[in-house]
Amino acid sequence: MKAGITTTLLHADRRQPIEHGAVHKPMHVSAAYRYDNVNDLVAVFQGTRSGFSYARQGTPTTAALENKITLLEDGLGTVSFATGMAALAGIFTTLLRAGDHVVSSQYIFGNTNSLFGTLQALGVSVSMVDATDAGAVAAALRPETRLVFVETIANPGVQVADLSGIGELCAEHGLLYVVDNTLTTPYLFQPKRVGAGLVVNSLTKYIGGHGNALGGAVTDVGGFDWRRYPNIHDIYRNGNPASWGLTQIRKKGLRDQGATLSSEAAHRIAVGAETLALRMERACHNALGLARWLAQRPEVARVNYPGLASHTEHRRATSCFRAGGPRGEPRYGALLSFELRQGLDCLALLNHLQVVILSTHLGDTRTLALPAAHTIYYEMGPERRAQMGVADSLVRVSVGIEDTADLIDDFEQALMKIQSDAGA
Ligand SMILES: *Cc1c(COP(=O)(O)O)cnc(C)c1O
């Protein structure tokens, strides 16, 4: 019998031998690993024997976390990185070359947008299209297109990409499909189900979940035939083709670029991940409650949340994401954004919040809010913000696991205060 997510996570470590019967995988802090017989060391270097050599390429602690992410994503293997951005850079810089083309969603995380700028300066061309429509992705394909990249739910507009439509398109054209699953996590959605090849998770967000460790992961979920990919170096083109892509990412992306996840961070993330399902359930429940409440407030002009019937991709989200509730209610993630009606000041509103923390970051146990255009999307400029649908008054809320009523009460008292400020 296949265990559920939480049971799997709680018992994954002890399925491998752990010293002294420890229940947690220990934090291995050694930089180097020794072998009694030098032939074994040679075999580890040559990849004919599994093992550890130098901690920049991983430790038993990071490997235990990678195993858990692989189980969560139902994948073939995972490479962990120091951050989610390092994971993305690890994919793009090792799999793309000058002259290659990428199709990306125009609705993406600000730093990923900036990373695509770096790639463009190195000779990779990038088309940013409306990925809520697979037809727009199809229209952007070129003979030199190597991969298609989307996020499941985009931030801060919470658009939901046409995940299965793009998967079919990639399968039809033999293209690598890379999905950033950070906002949904494998608890709400497994990109494998829609034909993804590689899945990225920022472990800093919901998977670690407590805002106390940075990390990222790339998982090969088996949807892509690496024999079709031209940019695999000859040295990695041997053995089982299913492992070629991840081997290149581990060697060229992790080993050579060196953005390695520390064992300390891996340990914190693994402990945090044990409650992923519980936290996601609670945070999604809170987000739906808060979104519905905000939507009926006169001070609020617009609420973006895939769980509202007014959201353009509401039906898609309902069919794609986990039905986790006691009566099989669908779950829509824990990120929402909203705009105040004209004349009300979102900065003033934020300053009146008492429970909600004014902070960037998302996927924490605590509810966090910030003015998106003034902060995380400031650097990209007004034109690109308009293309992404980031209005100047847009407030992004990463909903945590507090008691629902306390969140609603906090927004209520803050909205009343700006009403009276505006009336005064
Ligand atoms: C935060 C985030 C990242 C980057 O992750 P870090 O761990 O902060 O580097 C990538 N993609 C998405 C969708 C994110 O929200």
The ligand as a Gaussian input file, in Angstrom:
#p B3LYP/6-31G(d) Opt

LIG

0 1
 C       10.453000      32.416000      -3.758000
 C       10.294000      31.820000      -5.079000
 C       11.403000      31.394000      -5.812000
 C       12.806000      31.560000      -5.301000
 O       13.038000      30.852000      -4.138000
 P       14.156000      31.300000      -3.057000
 O       14.258000      30.107000      -2.189000
 O       13.647000      32.523000      -2.375000
 O       15.400000      31.593000      -3.832000
 C       11.187000      30.833000      -7.050000
 N        9.945000      30.686000      -7.555000
 C        8.847000      31.091000      -6.868000
 C        7.515000      30.898000      -7.484000
 C        8.980000      31.675000      -5.620000
 O        7.900000      32.083000      -4.956000

